Amino acid sequence: MILLGIFFDYLKLKQKLLIINNQFTNSNIWKNINFVTQLSKKKSYIENILLTLDIINQEIIDIDELITIAINTNDNNILHDSIQILYNIKHKIDKLEFQKFFVKKNDNKNCFIDIQAGSGGIESQDWAQMIMRMYLKWAEKKKFKTYIIKQSLGEKIGIKSATIKIMGNYVFGWLRTENGIHRLVRKSPFNSYGRRHTSFCSTFIYPETNNNSNIIIKPDDLRIDVYRSSGAGGQHVNRTESAVRITHIPTGIVTQCQNNRSQHKNKYQAIKQIEKKLYELDFKNKNIAKKKIEDSKLNISWSYQIRSYILDNARIKDIRTGIETNNIQSVLNGNIDIFIKASLKIGL
């Protein structure tokens, strides 16, 4: 436990947990629900690490005794079982080690993903929907909650753009390196000649803010319009003016929401999106690296590509890390940790 404890700052984590528990005894903190929510997530995160370290420590003690028995009795079966247990222990340690990369300010936050189809009509719009599905599948595998805030449907198929929210422990930490351009090369399913076609889609990831942010939205700065939500028709179409569009007059930022039947809920979601967009604007102005990524959204083409998906050659390559895989379907079904982990490890 000594080496593990030093590497994972066991005693320091114990001290942090003690401080957090003391904070919960202060009745004043309950006036700020967002702060309590973030503090609870941090508490749960630290408790899980400490519990895992305790379990690993006990498993190491047990395996040491088991290997001693195997050697003394010359029992190959016990030795084989011991080796398998050691692999399991290593896997747990590797997972803990990876969590040490989540050290940036907003890593513990929920996040939003803006998805934008590039030029190219239905080809790029279909690709944008495939990318959205990939991230939703990734979140599902992680048991994170997802919510489609808004989406603009394509002309015939796919989406022109979408914003999704992903909620869970350290979601932004997981996804913060996924900003950039996704390039698709395939034989077009929409062309009768099956010609090769290149499509682009951009993703921009930003953290969820809370009421402790310095962003203040003045009611006089908002123009609120209501309208009837659109739908496919039939009894489920909302015939009341429940859809909401909000314009932030000083910046020209516009958000809209029509996912709920309640105008009040749609208004709340749209205002929250205004807040997120203002945070994004502020974040862009303060951070040069993120500004370059945001600027790349204005020209969805060859600039700032993060990944190429060559379907007819069965090859996906991460441009930044050099990681490649031939398992295209697995990646499009959400298995993208191979790319995320590599990008975090090199400090992107």
SULTA-V658136 format. One record per residue. N is the residue number from 0. BURIAL is I if it has 16 or more other C-alpha atoms within 10 Angstrom, else O. Layout:
n=N burial=BURIAL
n=N burial=BURIAL
//
This chain:
n=0 burial=O
n=1 burial=O
n=2 burial=O
n=3 burial=O
n=4 burial=I
n=5 burial=O
n=6 burial=O
n=7 burial=I
n=8 burial=O
n=9 burial=I
n=10 burial=O
n=11 burial=O
n=12 burial=I
n=13 burial=O
n=14 burial=O
n=15 burial=O
n=16 burial=I
n=17 burial=O
n=18 burial=O
n=19 burial=O
n=20 burial=O
n=21 burial=O
n=22 burial=O
n=23 burial=O
n=24 burial=O
n=25 burial=O
n=26 burial=O
n=27 burial=O
n=28 burial=O
n=29 burial=O
n=30 burial=O
n=31 burial=O
n=32 burial=O
n=33 burial=O
n=34 burial=O
n=35 burial=O
n=36 burial=O
n=37 burial=I
n=38 burial=I
n=39 burial=O
n=40 burial=I
n=41 burial=I
n=42 burial=I
n=43 burial=O
n=44 burial=I
n=45 burial=I
n=46 burial=O
n=47 burial=O
n=48 burial=I
n=49 burial=I
n=50 burial=O
n=51 burial=O
n=52 burial=I
n=53 burial=I
n=54 burial=O
n=55 burial=I
n=56 burial=I
n=57 burial=O
n=58 burial=I
n=59 burial=I
n=60 burial=O
n=61 burial=O
n=62 burial=I
n=63 burial=O
n=64 burial=O
n=65 burial=I
n=66 burial=I
n=67 burial=O
n=68 burial=O
n=69 burial=I
n=70 burial=O
n=71 burial=O
n=72 burial=O
n=73 burial=O
n=74 burial=O
n=75 burial=O
n=76 burial=O
n=77 burial=I
n=78 burial=I
n=79 burial=O
n=80 burial=O
n=81 burial=I
n=82 burial=O
n=83 burial=O
n=84 burial=I
n=85 burial=I
n=86 burial=O
n=87 burial=O
n=88 burial=I
n=89 burial=O
n=90 burial=O
n=91 burial=O
n=92 burial=I
n=93 burial=O
n=94 burial=O
n=95 burial=I
n=96 burial=O
n=97 burial=O
n=98 burial=O
n=99 burial=O
n=100 burial=O
n=101 burial=I
n=102 burial=O
n=103 burial=O
n=104 burial=O
n=105 burial=I
n=106 burial=I
n=107 burial=I
n=108 burial=I
n=109 burial=I
n=110 burial=I
n=111 burial=I
n=112 burial=I
n=113 burial=I
n=114 burial=I
n=115 burial=I
n=116 burial=I
n=117 burial=I
n=118 burial=I
n=119 burial=O
n=120 burial=I
n=121 burial=I
n=122 burial=I
n=123 burial=I
n=124 burial=I
n=125 burial=I
n=126 burial=I
n=127 burial=I
n=128 burial=I
n=129 burial=I
n=130 burial=I
n=131 burial=I
n=132 burial=O
n=133 burial=I
n=134 burial=I
n=135 burial=I
n=136 burial=I
n=137 burial=I
n=138 burial=I
n=139 burial=O
n=140 burial=O
n=141 burial=O
n=142 burial=O
n=143 burial=I
n=144 burial=O
n=145 burial=I
n=146 burial=O
n=147 burial=O
n=148 burial=I
n=149 burial=I
n=150 burial=I
n=151 burial=O
n=152 burial=O
n=153 burial=I
n=154 burial=O
n=155 burial=O
n=156 burial=O
n=157 burial=I
n=158 burial=I
n=159 burial=I
n=160 burial=I
n=161 burial=I
n=162 burial=I
n=163 burial=I
n=164 burial=I
n=165 burial=I
n=166 burial=I
n=167 burial=I
n=168 burial=I
n=169 burial=I
n=170 burial=I
n=171 burial=I
n=172 burial=I
n=173 burial=I
n=174 burial=I
n=175 burial=I
n=176 burial=I
n=177 burial=I
n=178 burial=I
n=179 burial=I
n=180 burial=I
n=181 burial=I
n=182 burial=I
n=183 burial=I
n=184 burial=I
n=185 burial=I
n=186 burial=O
n=187 burial=O
n=188 burial=O
n=189 burial=O
n=190 burial=O
n=191 burial=O
n=192 burial=O
n=193 burial=O
n=194 burial=O
n=195 burial=O
n=196 burial=I
n=197 burial=I
n=198 burial=I
n=199 burial=I
n=200 burial=I
n=201 burial=I
n=202 burial=I
n=203 burial=I
n=204 burial=I
n=205 burial=I
n=206 burial=I
n=207 burial=I
n=208 burial=I
n=209 burial=I
n=210 burial=O
n=211 burial=O
n=212 burial=O
n=213 burial=O
n=214 burial=O
n=215 burial=O
n=216 burial=O
n=217 burial=O
n=218 burial=O
n=219 burial=O
n=220 burial=O
n=221 burial=I
n=222 burial=O
n=223 burial=I
n=224 burial=O
n=225 burial=I
n=226 burial=O
n=227 burial=O
n=228 burial=I
n=229 burial=O
n=230 burial=O
n=231 burial=O
n=232 burial=O
n=233 burial=O
n=234 burial=O
n=235 burial=O
n=236 burial=O
n=237 burial=I
n=238 burial=O
n=239 burial=O
n=240 burial=O
n=241 burial=I
n=242 burial=I
n=243 burial=I
n=244 burial=I
n=245 burial=I
n=246 burial=I
n=247 burial=I
n=248 burial=O
n=249 burial=O
n=250 burial=O
n=251 burial=O
n=252 burial=O
n=253 burial=I
n=254 burial=I
n=255 burial=I
n=256 burial=I
n=257 burial=I
n=258 burial=I
n=259 burial=O
n=260 burial=I
n=261 burial=O
n=262 burial=I
n=263 burial=O
n=264 burial=I
n=265 burial=I
n=266 burial=I
n=267 burial=O
n=268 burial=I
n=269 burial=I
n=270 burial=I
n=271 burial=I
n=272 burial=I
n=273 burial=I
n=274 burial=I
n=275 burial=I
n=276 burial=I
n=277 burial=I
n=278 burial=I
n=279 burial=I
n=280 burial=O
n=281 burial=O
n=282 burial=O
n=283 burial=I
n=284 burial=O
n=285 burial=O
n=286 burial=O
n=287 burial=O
n=288 burial=O
n=289 burial=I
n=290 burial=I
n=291 burial=O
n=292 burial=I
n=293 burial=I
n=294 burial=O
n=295 burial=I
n=296 burial=I
n=297 burial=O
n=298 burial=O
n=299 burial=I
n=300 burial=I
n=301 burial=O
n=302 burial=O
n=303 burial=I
n=304 burial=I
n=305 burial=I
n=306 burial=I
n=307 burial=I
n=308 burial=I
n=309 burial=I
n=310 burial=I
n=311 burial=O
n=312 burial=O
n=313 burial=O
n=314 burial=O
n=315 burial=I
n=316 burial=I
n=317 burial=I
n=318 burial=O
n=319 burial=O
n=320 burial=I
n=321 burial=O
n=322 burial=O
n=323 burial=I
n=324 burial=O
n=325 burial=O
n=326 burial=O
n=327 burial=I
n=328 burial=O
n=329 burial=O
n=330 burial=I
n=331 burial=I
n=332 burial=I
n=333 burial=I
n=334 burial=I
n=335 burial=O
n=336 burial=O
n=337 burial=O
n=338 burial=I
n=339 burial=I
n=340 burial=I
n=341 burial=I
n=342 burial=I
n=343 burial=I
n=344 burial=O
n=345 burial=O
n=346 burial=O
n=347 burial=O
//
